Amino acid sequence: MLLYGLAFERRRVTLTNLRLCFPGLSEAGRVALARRHFQAFGRSFLEHGILWWSSKARVQKLVHIEGLEHWRAVADRPVIWLAPHFVGLDMGGIRLGSEYHVASVYGRQKNPVFDAILYTAARVS
């Protein structure tokens, strides 16, 4: 909830998007949904430490992917996955990258230090 309170600009954008996407939802409903998102985002941010700095074996043990048989059925040929960037998407991508050759699109961050951390840390060792 600290992020919800401190990240004014992100909170404003979130509430604006929720108002535009869910015009029938009450203001209290949009605030509650935004708070739940910020909670999930905060947890995801903390869990990234595991993804970035744990061993490959630990990531494989902690992150379970359901439906992997569908990926394995086409793993011998090029496949393009299109996925919206939800809070937990990085976990699945990094987990798949620990076992298969994959590539991802990366968007630079405004903060150069944070950008360097994200760019180099998201590789399973």
Phi, psi and omega per residue, in radians:
M1 nan -0.305 3.095
L2 -1.023 -0.746 3.119
L3 -1.074 -0.712 3.140
Y4 -1.053 -0.698 -3.119
G5 -1.318 -0.611 -3.023
L6 -1.664 -0.537 -3.070
A7 -1.530 1.229 -3.045
F8 -0.967 -0.849 -3.081
E9 -1.105 -0.768 3.124
R10 -1.144 -0.667 3.105
R11 -1.118 -0.757 3.130
R12 -1.069 -0.790 3.129
V13 -1.104 -0.761 3.133
T14 -1.044 -0.850 -3.123
L15 -1.148 -0.639 3.083
T16 -1.111 -0.823 3.131
N17 -1.078 -0.728 3.120
L18 -1.136 -0.665 3.103
R19 -1.116 -0.711 -3.129
L20 -1.268 -0.648 -3.094
C21 -1.439 -0.514 -3.093
F22 -2.248 1.192 -3.082
P23 -1.119 -0.390 3.140
G24 -1.470 -0.168 3.139
L25 -1.423 2.389 -3.138
S26 -1.161 2.816 3.091
E27 -1.010 -0.745 3.124
A28 -1.104 -0.658 3.099
G29 -1.143 -0.714 3.111
R30 -1.170 -0.698 3.111
V31 -1.123 -0.744 3.127
A32 -1.095 -0.735 3.118
L33 -1.142 -0.743 3.110
A34 -1.083 -0.741 3.121
R35 -1.079 -0.737 3.114
R36 -1.115 -0.673 3.097
H37 -1.097 -0.808 -3.135
F38 -1.113 -0.585 3.053
Q39 -1.111 -0.814 3.127
A40 -1.127 -0.707 3.123
F41 -1.119 -0.745 3.111
G42 -1.074 -0.765 3.092
R43 -1.096 -0.764 3.125
S44 -1.046 -0.723 3.134
F45 -1.045 -0.771 3.118
L46 -1.166 -0.691 -3.141
E47 -1.182 -0.366 3.105
H48 -1.080 -0.459 3.057
G49 -1.006 -0.669 3.088
I50 -1.157 -0.793 -3.118
L51 -1.111 -0.684 -3.035
W52 -1.401 -0.639 -2.954
W53 -2.092 0.071 3.079
S54 -1.553 2.944 3.096
S55 -1.319 2.818 3.082
K56 -1.002 -0.734 -3.131
A57 -1.080 -0.703 -3.130
R58 -1.194 -0.727 3.106
V59 -1.068 -0.773 -3.134
Q60 -1.130 -0.567 3.132
K61 -1.292 -0.680 -3.037
L62 -1.468 -0.557 -3.052
V63 -1.824 1.968 -3.133
H64 -1.806 2.330 3.125
I65 -1.957 2.124 3.079
E66 -1.512 2.501 3.109
G67 1.436 0.321 -3.097
L68 -1.078 -0.378 3.126
E69 -1.083 -0.514 3.113
H70 -1.195 -0.705 3.092
W71 -1.166 -0.790 -3.119
R72 -1.089 -0.538 -3.137
A73 -1.154 -0.396 -3.128
V74 -2.125 0.173 -3.046
A75 -1.171 -0.238 -3.128
D76 -1.520 0.054 3.130
R77 -2.441 2.830 -3.131
P78 -1.100 2.382 3.139
V79 -2.370 2.395 3.037
I80 -1.907 2.158 3.067
W81 -1.761 2.282 3.014
L82 -1.964 2.103 -3.087
A83 -2.486 2.371 3.046
P84 -1.189 2.669 -3.082
H85 -1.533 1.575 3.048
F86 -1.626 3.000 -3.034
V87 -0.964 -0.762 -3.053
G88 -1.610 0.062 -3.063
L89 -1.062 -0.663 -3.126
D90 -1.030 -0.645 -3.115
M91 -1.078 -0.825 3.126
G92 -1.124 -0.723 3.139
G93 -1.128 -0.777 3.130
I94 -1.179 -0.674 3.109
R95 -1.096 -0.789 3.093
L96 -1.089 -0.689 3.127
G97 -1.145 -0.336 3.105
S98 -1.322 -0.275 -3.055
E99 -2.139 -0.423 -3.078
Y100 -2.282 2.787 3.060
H101 -1.396 1.968 3.137
V102 -2.340 2.821 3.066
A103 -2.344 2.720 -3.101
S104 -2.426 2.737 3.045
V105 -1.538 2.392 -3.112
Y106 -2.182 2.364 3.083
G107 -1.869 2.239 -3.141
R108 -1.052 2.553 3.108
Q109 -1.663 2.728 3.139
K110 -1.153 -0.678 -3.117
N111 -1.490 2.050 -3.062
P112 -1.110 -0.565 3.115
V113 -1.202 -0.838 3.112
F114 -1.099 -0.665 3.109
D115 -1.041 -0.793 3.136
A116 -1.119 -0.702 3.119
I117 -1.100 -0.854 -3.129
L118 -1.091 -0.736 -3.059
Y119 -1.157 -0.675 -3.072
T120 -1.652 -0.440 -3.011
A121 -1.416 -0.438 -3.027
A122 -1.427 0.784 3.083
R123 -2.225 2.175 -3.125
V124 -1.317 2.222 -3.130
S125 -1.521 nan nan
